[in-house]
Amino acid sequence: MRVRNYGVALAAVAVASMTLAGCSEKKDDTIADKDKLIVGVKYDQPGLGLKSGSGAEGFDVDVAKAIAKKMGVDEKNVTFKEAKSANRESFIANGTVDMVIATYSITAARKPKVTFGGPYIVTHQDIMVRADDSSIKDLASLKGKKLCAVSGSNSWKNITDGTNKLSQKVQMETVPAQGYDDCITKLKGGAVDVVSTDATILAGYAGREGSSVKVVNAPFTDEKYGVGIKKGDTKGCEAVNKAIADLYKDGTMKTAWDKWFGKANLPFDANQPQAEGCS
């Protein structure tokens, strides 16, 4: 009898342990319950996400810290990791990061793989060329030019596939690149004629490069920057959306925008973009 009772007691303890473990795993399924966060950001985009001596800096980095704070996570418990355009989805899916805030445009193609909070800002795709190039003024004048194509980015496809506001498909030679820093190097060296991506990204590079490059100022898309989190984390998505709403209400978002883009005179829309929903 004693042996049997002892066995029953052990079984009860095992069940209790499994239950507690199950609760712990369930808690970890959503970023809303975490007290530490790993955030994927860009390391090569001036003004947005750039690796510095003290870590990472830029608008997206500041937004990440602010969202985390609103969710109850102290800045000291936020770790940043480089997320390139090509690995953002895989980083989220395999748990390398808890969220990605890295000029991550919400698109129909990405939604089946990622749950998006936000958007936290809406920008527009534009065109950057060498400062002495007067031949390019708009999409139509890009025909036959060499276009930098960053792996994992949709920006170049918006031109070559015609997925832009003008539904204008332009025939161009594409030159592959690993990131936008690589694109800028290729542009200045003549390997490409055009770098095209979000105005926020181009503004950061224009500020860094000075008189060697220029932005054409011919916007042709709406880019909704979202917070990418693991597919199905509805609770985490809702927590992110609440945080973004609070950042617009208390002026934090405008302060961050002015800090990083004020000198470039990029206009700030004080109205919070409508959330995409957490499906």
C-alpha positions in Angstrom: 0.0 0.0 0.0 2.8 2.4 0.9 4.6 1.7 -2.4 1.3 2.3 -4.3 0.6 5.5 -2.5 4.2 6.7 -3.1 3.7 6.0 -6.8 0.5 7.9 -6.9 2.2 10.9 -5.1 5.0 10.9 -7.7 2.5 10.8 -10.5 0.6 13.7 -9.0 3.8 15.7 -8.7 4.7 14.9 -12.4 1.2 16.0 -13.5 1.6 19.3 -11.6 5.0 19.9 -13.0 3.7 19.3 -16.5 0.9 21.7 -15.9 3.2 24.4 -14.7 5.5 23.8 -17.6 2.5 24.1 -19.9 1.5 27.4 -18.4 5.0 28.7 -18.8 5.1 27.7 -22.4 1.8 29.3 -23.0 3.0 32.5 -21.5 6.0 32.5 -23.7 3.8 32.1 -26.8 2.9 35.8 -26.7 5.3 38.8 -26.4 2.6 40.5 -24.3 3.7 38.5 -21.3 7.5 38.8 -21.7 9.6 40.9 -19.4 12.6 40.8 -21.9 12.4 41.4 -25.6 14.8 40.8 -28.5 14.1 43.2 -31.3 15.3 42.9 -34.9 16.4 46.2 -36.4 18.5 47.3 -39.3 22.2 48.1 -38.7 22.9 49.8 -42.0 20.2 52.5 -42.4 21.2 55.9 -41.2 18.3 57.7 -39.4 16.3 54.4 -38.9 18.5 51.6 -37.7 22.3 52.0 -37.6 25.0 50.2 -35.7 26.9 52.6 -33.5 29.6 52.4 -30.9 27.0 52.3 -28.2 24.7 49.8 -29.9 22.0 50.7 -32.4 20.4 54.0 -33.1 17.7 55.6 -35.3 13.9 56.2 -35.5 13.0 52.5 -35.6 15.3 51.8 -32.6 13.6 54.6 -30.6 10.1 53.4 -31.6 11.1 49.8 -30.5 12.2 51.1 -27.1 9.1 53.2 -26.7 6.8 50.3 -27.6 8.6 48.0 -25.2 8.2 50.6 -22.4 4.5 50.9 -23.0 4.3 47.1 -22.8 6.0 47.1 -19.4 9.5 46.1 -20.6 12.4 48.3 -19.3 14.9 49.6 -21.9 17.7 47.6 -20.2 15.8 44.4 -20.9 15.5 45.2 -24.7 18.2 43.6 -26.8 18.7 44.6 -30.4 19.8 42.2 -33.2 20.6 42.9 -36.8 17.7 41.9 -39.1 18.4 42.2 -42.8 15.6 42.3 -45.4 16.3 38.7 -46.4 16.0 37.2 -42.9 13.2 39.1 -41.2 10.6 36.3 -41.7 12.9 33.5 -40.6 14.1 35.4 -37.5 10.5 35.8 -36.4 9.4 32.2 -37.2 12.3 30.5 -35.5 12.3 32.8 -32.4 15.7 34.4 -33.1 13.8 37.7 -32.3 10.5 38.5 -30.6 9.6 41.3 -33.0 11.0 43.1 -36.0 10.9 46.9 -36.3 13.1 47.4 -39.4 11.4 49.5 -42.1 9.2 46.4 -42.4 6.4 47.2 -44.9 3.1 45.4 -44.3 2.2 43.6 -47.6 -0.3 41.0 -48.6 2.6 38.6 -49.5 4.0 38.8 -45.9 0.8 38.5 -44.0 0.5 34.7 -44.3 3.9 34.4 -42.6 3.9 37.2 -40.1 1.4 38.9 -37.7 1.8 42.7 -38.0 1.2 45.2 -35.3 0.7 48.8 -36.6 1.5 50.4 -38.9 3.3 52.8 -36.7 4.2 55.2 -39.6 3.4 55.5 -43.3 6.0 56.7 -45.8 6.4 56.6 -49.6 8.9 55.0 -52.0 11.1 57.4 -53.9 14.2 57.5 -56.1 17.8 58.3 -55.3 20.4 59.0 -58.0 23.9 60.5 -58.3 23.9 64.2 -57.8 25.1 65.0 -61.3 22.4 62.9 -63.0 19.7 65.1 -64.4 18.2 62.4 -66.7 16.0 60.8 -64.0 12.9 62.8 -62.9 10.2 60.2 -62.4 9.3 56.5 -63.0 9.0 56.8 -66.7 12.6 58.1 -67.0 14.0 55.0 -65.3 13.6 52.8 -68.4 16.8 51.1 -69.4 18.7 52.2 -66.2 20.4 49.9 -63.7 18.4 49.4 -60.6 19.8 48.2 -57.3 17.9 45.1 -56.0 18.2 44.3 -52.4 17.6 40.7 -51.5 14.4 40.3 -49.4 13.1 43.8 -50.3 10.0 44.5 -52.4 11.1 48.0 -53.4 12.7 47.2 -56.7 9.8 44.9 -57.6 7.4 47.9 -57.2 9.2 49.4 -60.2 9.9 46.3 -62.4 6.6 44.6 -61.6 4.4 47.7 -61.7 3.1 47.3 -58.2 3.0 51.1 -57.6 0.3 53.8 -57.4 0.7 54.5 -61.1 0.6 50.8 -62.1 3.6 51.6 -64.2 5.9 48.7 -65.1 9.4 49.9 -66.0 12.0 47.7 -67.8 15.3 48.0 -66.0 18.4 46.0 -65.5 18.5 44.8 -61.9 21.8 44.5 -60.0 21.7 42.4 -56.8 22.8 43.8 -53.5 22.9 42.5 -49.9 21.7 45.8 -48.3 21.2 49.5 -49.0 24.7 50.3 -47.8 25.8 48.1 -50.7 23.4 49.9 -53.0 24.8 53.3 -52.1 28.4 52.1 -52.8 27.3 50.7 -56.1 25.4 54.0 -57.0 28.5 56.2 -56.2 30.7 53.8 -58.1 28.5 53.7 -61.2 27.5 50.0 -60.9 23.9 51.1 -60.7 22.0 54.3 -61.7 19.2 54.1 -59.3 18.5 53.2 -55.6 14.8 53.2 -54.9 13.2 52.5 -51.5 11.3 54.4 -48.8 11.8 58.2 -48.5 12.8 57.7 -44.8 15.6 55.4 -45.8 16.8 57.6 -48.6 16.7 60.7 -46.4 19.0 59.0 -43.9 21.5 58.1 -46.6 21.3 61.5 -48.3 22.1 63.1 -44.9 25.1 60.9 -44.5 26.4 61.1 -48.1 26.0 64.9 -48.6 26.4 66.3 -52.1 27.3 63.1 -53.9 23.6 61.8 -54.1 20.2 63.3 -54.3 16.5 62.3 -53.8 14.4 62.9 -56.9 11.2 63.5 -54.8 8.8 61.5 -57.0 6.9 59.3 -54.6 4.9 56.4 -56.0 3.8 54.0 -53.2 2.5 54.1 -49.7 4.7 52.0 -47.3 3.1 51.0 -44.0 5.8 50.2 -41.5 4.6 47.4 -39.3 5.9 45.6 -36.2 6.5 42.0 -37.2 5.8 39.3 -34.6 5.2 35.5 -34.7 2.2 34.4 -36.8 -0.8 34.0 -34.6 0.3 36.1 -31.6 -3.0 38.0 -31.4 -2.5 39.1 -27.8 1.0 40.4 -28.5 -0.3 42.3 -31.6 -3.1 43.9 -29.7 -0.6 45.0 -27.0 1.7 46.5 -29.7 -1.3 48.4 -31.3 -2.3 49.8 -27.9 1.3 51.0 -27.4 1.4 52.7 -30.8 -1.8 54.5 -30.1 -0.4 55.7 -26.8 2.8 56.9 -28.5 0.7 59.1 -30.9 -1.4 60.4 -28.0 1.5 61.5 -25.8 3.6 62.9 -28.7 6.4 60.4 -28.4 6.1 59.4 -32.1 6.4 63.0 -33.3 9.3 63.7 -31.1 11.2 60.6 -32.5 10.3 61.6 -36.1 11.5 65.2 -35.6 14.7 64.0 -34.0 15.7 61.8 -36.9 14.0 63.4 -40.0 13.5 67.0 -39.0 16.5 68.2 -40.9 15.4 66.4 -44.0 12.0 68.2 -43.8 10.1 64.9 -44.1 6.5 65.8 -43.2 5.0 64.1 -40.1 1.3 63.0 -40.1 0.0 63.5 -36.5 -2.9 61.2 -37.2 -2.2 57.6 -36.2 -2.4 55.2 -39.2 -5.3 52.8 -39.0 -4.2 49.5 -37.6 -4.3 46.6 -40.1 -5.8 44.2 -37.5 -4.2 41.2 -35.7 -5.3 38.3 -37.9 
